[in-house]
Amino acid sequence: MGVSTIAYEPIPFDHTYVLYNPSDPISLISAIFSLLPIEILIFYFSWFLITREIEPVIIAFGQVINDIINNIIKHLIKQERPRPEFLSVGIFKANGTINTGSLNKSLEYGMPSAHSQFMGFFCCYFLLKIIYQWPNLNKLNKFYLCFIFIICSIGVVFSRIYLMYHTIEQTLVGVIFGCFLGSCYFLIVCIARDIGIIRWIVNWNFLQKFYIKDSCYECPLSFKAEYDLWHQRKAKRCNKIE
């Protein structure tokens, strides 16, 4: 009795599969920048686990919607990448021929750039948040943070062009559309907070068991404030011992 086997035709995980020239330092730096969206998603997850704030969940949900919209647009436009053959490197059938049939179609299309759209969404959302929702920061610190976010976004966009995964037009469209979606999503989240939707969600019994909170309008504690509270608790404990 023959054993049926499932054809094993692996493809790379798009967001972590980056081809670069190891002899070119700029190419290596570009490859590192291309992985920044994955690192940002890890940051969201860590932020939520450490603080139990609902804000990183809200932002991550927006980024997922942003990515879904990007894939839909790619399938509608169907514009190829500048070097589509890059996607086939290292993907072989058992007989040694390149296996292009198993490629995800979203990997073949390049308009708009998913990385650029991700960073446009991320950058615009956080710039608006820093400017309008972080009153404890002085103007200089706000400027520094905005500058860092913009530089990181430019770095990712440049990397996609330098590594020849996208054309200039594909990255520009991605950034502009990502900024538009990020601005709209920020407005929607603000409205949801103002009319009490976020507060209603946080008050769900299931979420309360995990101590989920929303400190957006209550000004979350800074590192200095938490440090000062720790000193106060330590002083009280020392006084009780004495």
C-alpha positions, -999 to +999 in steps of 0.1 A: +000+000+000+016+032-011+020+061+013+006+094+000+029+124+005+022+161+004+044+180-020+069+200+001+074+233-017+086+258+009+086+296+004+103+323+025+085+342+051+082+375+034+088+399+063+121+382+074+135+371+040+159+399+029+185+395+002+215+418+004+251+421-008+274+410+021+303+430+006+284+462+007+280+479+042+251+500+030+233+469+017+238+453+052+224+483+069+195+484+045+187+447+053+187+456+090+163+485+084+140+462+063+135+441+095+124+471+115+086+465+110+090+431+126+109+446+155+082+472+159+056+445+162+077+428+189+079+462+207+041+464+206+038+429+222+065+437+248+048+471+256+015+454+262+029+426+284+049+450+306+023+478+310-010+460+303-020+492+284-046+487+256-028+513+234-003+489+218-031+464+211-051+493+194-020+503+173-011+467+164-047+461+152-045+492+130-012+479+115-029+446+107-057+465+089-031+485+071-013+454+059-046+438+047-055+469+027-019+468+012-024+432+000-058+440-015-044+470-034-014+449-046-037+423-061-058+450-077-029+469-093-006+438-099+025+459-106+057+438-105+087+446-084+118+460-102+137+427-097+110+400-094+137+373-099+149+380-064+119+363-050+129+330-066+164+329-053+169+299-030+135+283-038+140+250-056+121+220-065+135+185-058+149+183-093+169+216-088+147+239-109+134+272-095+100+268-080+081+300-088+047+284-088+045+281-050+052+318-045+026+338-027+012+363-053+015+391-028+052+386-029+054+392-066+036+425-066+053+457-055+027+485-057+025+498-030+054+488-008+042+471+023+072+481+043+069+517+033+031+517+040+038+501+074+063+528+084+041+556+070+012+544+092+035+539+122+053+573+119+022+594+113+002+577+141+030+583+166+038+618+155+002+628+161+002+610+194+034+627+206+022+661+195-014+659+209-014+633+236+019+635+254+016+668+273+043+659+298+070+660+272+086+694+265+090+707+230+126+696+227+119+660+236+090+659+213+112+671+185+138+645+192+112+617+192+096+629+160+130+632+144+139+596+154+106+582+140+110+601+108+146+589+103+137+553+110+109+555+084+132+571+059+157+543+065+132+516+058+119+533+027+155+538+014+164+502+022+135+489+000+148+510-029+185+503-024+179+465-021+159+467-053+127+453-038+107+483-049+108+513-072+108+549-059+072+552-070+061+521-051+077+533-019+063+568-022+028+556-028+032+532+002+044+560+025+017+585+015-011+559+017+003+547+051+004+582+064-032+587+053-044+555+069-024+563+101-040+598+104-075+584+098-070+556+123-056+581+149-088+602+145-110+571+147-093+560+179-096+595+194-133+595+187-137+560+201-121+572+233-142+604+235-175+585+232-164+559+256-159+528+234-124+522+246-135+526+282-163+502+276-139+476+262-115+480+290-143+474+315-151+439+301-148+413+329-125+392+308-100+420+303-102+432+339-089+398+350-057+406+331-055+442+345-059+458+311-061+496+313-061+527+292-040+556+306-040+577+274-059+606+289-046+600+324-010+607+314+008+573+319+036+574+344+070+582+331+101+563+342+110+591+366+075+591+381+077+553+386+112+557+401+100+583+425+071+561+436+095+533+442+116+556+464+085+565+484+075+529+489+111+521+500+111+550+524+078+539+540+091+503+544+123+516+560+103+538+584+082+508+595+113+487+601+128+515+623 
